[in-house]
Amino acid sequence: MNHMVRIPASLERKLKELFPRALERERFVKETLLKALEEKETLIDQDLPEAIGGTLHLFTDGGSRGNPGQAAIGCILENPQTGEVLREHLERIGITTNNVAEYRALIEGLKLAKKYHPNSLVCHLDSELVAKQLSGEYRVKMHSLQPLVDEIRSLKESFPEVSFKYIPRADNFRADSLVNRALDELPTPPYEKPE
């Protein structure tokens, strides 16, 4: 199917003055559009992170004030070679439990890391329960957590290698501080009635 772009009459007249022959006008318009599209793609590509490869470290934390209560997540993606923080993310996620917040933080972190195409991703979590459930040491007993575990397993497929490591809360202070900052500074999300 041949799609035509409508050009305003004033521009059409100007093009006819510059290029009296229809073939020349069409070629000019086509080349101009192709050039503009290439420039746009270049600008879009600049917004995407560079593919890093190698090993990246992801630090995630989730928490709620009350259990369940107002909850938030924090994620830090870091290049361990340089110590450079590649991305940070903090977000309030509404009313939920600590465990759900921990899983949601990891899901968001995996989505961030995916954009950098690491060969290996080491996920540092201060929830021993979540780390052991994901590494298969513990079973997932709460049915409400299973969809989150399934989403993490699906995201895990995007990486050649992913490991989940439990670390003490004191070693995860940066992600923890993002959670507290989100709860202190970000607006409460609109209430969503549970299904």
C-alpha positions, 0 to 999 in steps of 0.5 A, a space after each residue: 500500500 502506498 502512503 502519501 504524506 500531505 504537504 501544505 499547499 504553500 510548501 508544495 508551491 515552494 518545492 515546485 519553484 525549486 524543483 520544477 520536475 516531479 521526479 526531482 521533488 520526490 527525490 528531494 523529499 525522500 532524501 530529506 525525510 530519510 536524513 531526518 529519520 537517521 538523525 532522530 534514530 541517532 538521538 534515540 540511540 544516544 539516550 540508551 546506555 552503552 552496552 557494558 558487558 562484563 560484571 555488574 553489581 545490583 543492590 536492591 532494597 524494599 521496605 514498608 512502614 508497617 507490615 503491610 504499610 506504605 512501601 518503597 523500593 530502591 535500586 543501585 546498579 554499579 560497575 564494580 571495576 570503576 565503582 561508578 554508579 550507573 543508575 539509581 532508582 527510588 519509588 513509592 509503591 503503595 501499601 504492601 508488605 516488606 517481602 513484596 517490596 523486596 521482590 518489587 525492588 529486585 524486579 525493577 533493578 533487573 529491568 534497569 540492569 537489562 539495558 546494560 547487557 552485562 555478561 554477569 549480574 550479581 544481585 545483593 539483597 539484605 532479605 535473606 528470605 528472598 535471596 534463599 527463595 530465589 536460589 532454591 534453598 527455601 520454597 515460596 510458601 506464600 501464593 501472593 509472592 509466586 507471580 513476583 518470583 515468576 517475573 524475576 525468573 523470566 527477567 533472569 533469562 535476559 542475562 547469561 549469568 545472574 546470582 543472588 547474594 544475601 548481604 547484611 543490612 549495614 552493607 546495603 545502606 545505600 539502597 536502604 537510604 533510597 527506600 527511606 528517601 522515597 518514603 519521606 520525600 515522594 508523594 503517596 501513590 493513588 490508592 488502588 483497590 486490591 483485586 
